[in-house]
């Protein structure tokens, strides 16, 4: 199997568990939010694959750099921003366009938001309630959060 690459070398195949390459233990778990197909690849097989397909090794390096940058940004955000700012950032990241309105995927629960921004579910509930009361978010007939207007950076 060859890795799928885009025009500029972008890697489209997603992977996880790459930290096992140094022999260490797994540091995280994953949750699929869409139907997915997963393949378990052993340590020796992945090393052989990387040697046979250097473009995959390059994709892996780029993905690791991307994840390191994301972790650095998350640490910065945790240190410098409050729960409100982190929640707004996450909502803006996960929102998608559906019939000309931006919506938050219904699969993302308040607990998941809390876990991702380093807060309690109760605090996320408070932030969302304030955004709804302020007219920035609404709930549609499918109980999705819908952006009524641009979320303010600060409250």
Secondary structure, DSSP 8 states (H G I E B T S, - for coil): ----B-TT--B-S----GGGGGT---------SS--------HHHHHHHHHH-HHHHHHHHHHHHHHHHHHHHHHHHHHH--HHHHHHHHHHHH-EEETTEEE--TT--HHHHHHHHTS-HHHHHHHHHHHHHTTSEEE-TT--EEESS---S--
